[in-house]
Amino acid sequence: MKGIIEFLEQETRLASFMRIVFSILCVLVIWQLVATVVTNRLLLVPPADVAVALWKETLDGSMWTNAVATVTAVVTSFIVSVIIGIAIGLGLASSRLLSLMGGPALSALNSVPIIALAPLFVAWLGLGFASKFVLVLLVAVFPVVVTTEAGLRATDKPLIEAARSFNATPWQIFTTVTFPYALPFIVSGIRVSWARALVGIVVAEFFGSFAGFGFAILSASQTFDTARVLGYVFVLGAMGLLGSVAFATLERRLAPWRQE
């Protein structure tokens, strides 16, 4: 038992993969045990029923139609939100005046329940891609802004002074000291942003779409098809997990010194 624990604590790819597999198996086992206690299938169904429902959705093409609609919207808006978030974070970190003037406004916008405004976005932009794009972008952009600004401001002053002592230009200081130091912060914000984007796309598809995972969940819940609801929720969870693993790998690639 001790050897297994020591193996799972390692930072190798195999150990990381096994930790994910072990976590998923634990969730499935607990899920199955709870499903045996909860006999009302309107409340909870066992994992096998969910797998069957997903297989049926795949065979009749509904899974692919919904996947294209959701993935296209969420990936596009997520990429744009990351670009805009990093740009705004850079601006706030580089200008004290801009930070003092724009910071309170951004904080106020971040406090607004954007999800609650989803019906308004549908009324303004109509059903389809545009309303989903804007809603997800507004939901996902703020974590990147906050972590980018925080990471750039958190750079060790002695590192900056050392670079200046070697006559480094401001651009050289940014590219070799400040931005690399902020990368782990930025990637952490991107991971949070991805999770928020998935939540945003589901809510957006509740109100303003005729296809997508959110639309499928809403449609299944209206017919009390618990297996389909949980199936699409499971797919969204898998997307979140894949994104988290991918961004953690990206962080290790871009900032290997953080693992030392």
Secondary structure, DSSP 4 states (H G I P E B T S, - for coil): -HHHHHHHTS-SHHHHHHHHHHHHHHHHHHHHHHHHH---TTT---HHHHHHHHHHHHHTTHHHHHHHHHHHHHHHHHHHHHHHHHHHHHHHHH-HHHHHHHHHHHHHHHHS-GGGGHHHHHHHH-SSHHHHHHHHHHHHHHHHHHHHHHHHHTS-HHHHHHHHHTT--HHHHIIIIIHHHHHHHHHHHHHHHHHHHHHHHHHHHHHH-SSSHHHHHHHHHHTT-HHHHHHHHHHHHHHHHHHHHHHHHHHHHH-GGGG-
